[in-house]
């Protein structure tokens, strides 16, 4: 998988990121860590690992990913969490599915057969179900887990999307814009682990409102 770059947003992830990078050390791929330059604790925690560090000028989860995608030069990219919730062994299945089909993006899903989550709550489960259904109905999205950003795709396709959302609403902007440009999207089963350390950054109600607002704006601008 030498033609794959993992883009890892890593705000304040000094406890978990070294463990994630240690899990990835035997995978033949590229790793890009995206974070703020003043996040010295996280930067110092990974100084002994072979990865590229990119500093974002702005703020936010989406901003980090937009920066990372713009700087990726490999054929494929994958959004990968710094908190240990994503299983590295699933990368090969996602990569093979993208390589051997006509898809442009593969979205991991916690809500298909042989999938699940150790980190879901009843609130996030209900919220994801609602937003995924809205995506299916109003944007004809053929994916089953719209809020899970374990995504592997073609870099050139992602760069064509003109992604702008700098917060967690990035997660719905990417598939909606990709679908509107007639790109091919598919889902694959995934199992989300409990994060290693720290606190979950998304706020169910605050970020849920941002995501809903973004969906409405994208629907209006169709």
Wavefront OBJ file of the C-alpha trace (Angstrom):
o trace
v 0.000 0.000 0.000
v 2.838 2.372 -0.828
v 0.425 4.527 -2.819
v -1.729 5.204 0.267
v -1.390 8.098 2.735
v -3.116 8.016 6.109
v -4.240 11.513 7.125
v -4.424 11.636 10.920
v -5.861 14.754 12.622
v -4.243 14.739 16.044
v -5.346 17.571 18.291
v -4.184 16.892 21.865
v -3.646 13.177 21.242
v -0.290 12.719 23.001
v -1.597 9.771 25.028
v -3.089 7.713 22.216
v -1.226 8.707 19.033
v 2.085 6.945 19.858
v 0.148 3.715 20.433
v -1.701 4.154 17.132
v 1.563 4.767 15.248
v 3.084 1.732 16.917
v 0.195 -0.374 15.578
v 0.822 1.018 12.091
v 4.591 0.513 12.010
v 4.444 -2.740 10.037
v 2.166 -1.348 7.323
v 3.860 -0.224 4.114
v 2.120 3.127 3.697
v 2.609 6.859 4.258
v 1.460 8.686 7.386
v 0.664 12.382 7.677
v -0.113 13.860 11.087
v -2.053 17.149 10.977
v -2.217 19.396 14.026
v -1.543 22.896 15.334
v 2.105 23.937 15.708
v 1.597 24.879 19.354
v 0.436 21.336 20.243
v 3.946 20.550 21.516
v 2.914 17.703 23.792
v 1.512 15.705 20.875
v 4.430 16.645 18.595
v 7.013 15.551 21.165
v 5.196 12.293 21.797
v 5.773 11.096 18.204
v 9.284 12.404 17.513
v 10.687 8.871 17.217
v 8.133 7.716 14.613
v 8.513 7.798 10.846
v 5.683 10.124 9.847
v 5.221 13.513 8.230
v 3.929 16.308 10.457
v 1.829 19.041 8.835
v 0.780 22.155 10.709
v -2.675 23.578 10.087
v -3.118 27.346 10.024
v -6.792 27.201 10.934
v -8.789 25.309 13.523
v -11.106 22.334 13.468
v -11.363 18.696 12.436
v -12.462 19.486 8.900
v -9.750 22.108 8.515
v -7.106 19.514 9.420
v -8.475 17.051 6.861
v -8.780 19.641 4.106
v -5.143 20.605 4.729
v -4.071 16.977 4.687
v -5.911 16.109 1.472
v -4.495 19.171 -0.316
v -0.937 18.061 0.544
v -1.365 14.363 -0.262
v 0.568 13.238 -3.341
v -0.182 9.490 -3.322
v -2.903 7.894 -5.448
v -5.027 7.074 -2.422
v -5.707 8.672 0.954
v -7.421 7.463 4.107
v -8.795 9.461 7.019
v -7.585 7.733 10.162
v -8.293 8.613 13.800
v -5.529 9.336 16.302
v -7.527 7.992 19.240
v -7.162 4.268 18.575
v -10.788 3.686 17.595
v -9.990 2.585 14.024
v -8.642 -0.926 13.448
v -5.566 -0.872 11.163
v -6.229 -4.406 9.942
v -9.348 -3.133 8.159
v -7.223 -0.936 5.882
v -6.333 -3.859 3.584
v -10.001 -4.754 3.003
v -10.878 -1.138 2.223
v -7.846 -0.776 -0.056
v -8.604 -3.991 -1.945
v -12.248 -3.029 -2.389
v -11.237 0.330 -3.881
v -8.590 -1.261 -6.123
v -10.840 -4.023 -7.450
v -14.080 -2.120 -8.038
v -15.102 1.039 -9.860
v -15.582 2.925 -6.598
v -13.982 6.289 -5.829
v -14.512 6.185 -2.047
v -14.973 3.373 0.476
v -16.753 4.302 3.720
v -16.318 2.054 6.741
v -19.603 1.335 8.494
v -20.471 0.356 12.066
v -24.016 -0.591 11.091
v -23.715 -3.455 8.625
v -23.416 -7.206 9.103
v -20.281 -8.180 11.076
v -19.743 -4.625 12.296
v -20.304 -2.675 15.498
v -18.905 -0.184 17.970
v -17.514 -0.089 21.497
v -17.696 3.698 21.507
v -21.294 4.368 20.442
v -23.873 5.755 22.867
v -27.638 5.719 22.440
v -27.507 9.410 21.532
v -24.820 9.018 18.861
v -26.516 5.873 17.535
v -29.856 7.652 17.090
v -28.173 10.744 15.658
v -26.231 8.724 13.138
v -29.340 6.776 12.123
v -31.248 10.022 11.490
v -28.458 11.721 9.538
v -27.740 8.612 7.487
v -31.434 8.337 6.569
v -31.529 12.025 5.627
v -28.509 11.443 3.424
v -30.179 8.434 1.810
v -33.465 10.271 1.175
v -32.376 13.780 0.180
v -28.994 13.097 -1.413
v -29.421 9.500 -2.602
v -26.326 8.400 -0.707
v -25.701 4.652 -0.811
v -23.691 4.477 2.393
v -24.814 3.161 5.775
v -22.826 5.243 8.274
v -22.595 8.888 7.260
v -20.944 10.204 10.436
v -18.069 7.703 10.584
v -15.050 9.250 8.887
v -13.027 6.084 8.380
v -12.853 6.751 4.637
v -10.414 5.527 1.987
v -10.562 7.107 -1.445
v -8.886 8.390 -4.561
v -6.921 11.537 -3.811
v -7.629 13.162 -7.175
v -11.374 12.748 -6.590
v -11.236 14.294 -3.130
v -9.309 17.286 -4.456
v -12.085 17.977 -6.973
v -14.757 18.378 -4.284
v -13.850 21.892 -3.095
v -14.355 20.866 0.524
v -14.905 23.826 2.845
v -16.418 22.659 6.147
v -13.787 23.109 8.851
v -15.727 21.490 11.682
v -17.203 18.012 12.136
v -19.791 18.668 9.419
v -16.949 17.766 7.036
v -18.123 14.163 7.502
v -21.323 14.756 5.538
v -19.919 17.320 3.103
v -17.503 14.819 1.553
v -20.016 12.087 0.589
v -22.715 14.562 -0.485
v -20.391 16.475 -2.800
v -18.860 13.261 -4.125
v -22.302 11.848 -4.943
v -23.308 15.062 -6.686
v -20.277 14.759 -8.946
v -21.374 11.224 -9.839
v -18.490 9.608 -8.030
v -18.961 6.036 -6.832
v -19.351 5.415 -3.080
v -19.634 2.107 -1.225
v -19.680 0.928 2.383
v -17.729 -1.860 4.050
v -18.204 -3.426 7.479
v -16.059 -2.056 10.297
v -15.734 -2.373 14.061
v -15.060 0.784 16.082
v -12.960 0.238 19.190
v -13.116 2.266 22.380
v -10.728 5.199 22.152
v -7.436 4.668 23.985
v -7.289 7.845 26.071
v -8.597 11.356 26.474
v -12.113 12.529 25.761
v -14.238 12.268 22.639
v -14.014 15.604 20.819
v -17.389 15.767 19.011
v -20.268 17.147 21.068
v -23.426 15.229 20.185
v -25.772 18.217 20.345
v -23.506 21.067 19.208
v -21.968 19.153 16.317
v -25.317 17.573 15.481
v -26.711 21.074 14.924
v -23.722 22.006 12.759
v -24.192 18.868 10.683
v -27.926 19.493 10.256
v -27.280 23.106 9.231
v -24.671 21.979 6.720
v -27.074 19.402 5.271
v -29.774 22.026 4.823
v -27.334 24.416 3.108
v -26.055 21.688 0.800
v -29.628 20.731 -0.078
v -30.561 24.346 -0.851
v -27.469 24.807 -3.031
v -28.098 21.686 -5.101
l 1 2 3 4 5 6 7 8 9 10 11 12 13 14 15 16 17 18 19 20 21 22 23 24 25 26 27 28 29 30 31 32 33 34 35 36 37 38 39 40 41 42 43 44 45 46 47 48 49 50 51 52 53 54 55 56 57 58 59 60 61 62 63 64 65 66 67 68 69 70 71 72 73 74 75 76 77 78 79 80 81 82 83 84 85 86 87 88 89 90 91 92 93 94 95 96 97 98 99 100 101 102 103 104 105 106 107 108 109 110 111 112 113 114 115 116 117 118 119 120 121 122 123 124 125 126 127 128 129 130 131 132 133 134 135 136 137 138 139 140 141 142 143 144 145 146 147 148 149 150 151 152 153 154 155 156 157 158 159 160 161 162 163 164 165 166 167 168 169 170 171 172 173 174 175 176 177 178 179 180 181 182 183 184 185 186 187 188 189 190 191 192 193 194 195 196 197 198 199 200 201 202 203 204 205 206 207 208 209 210 211 212 213 214 215 216 217 218 219 220 221 222
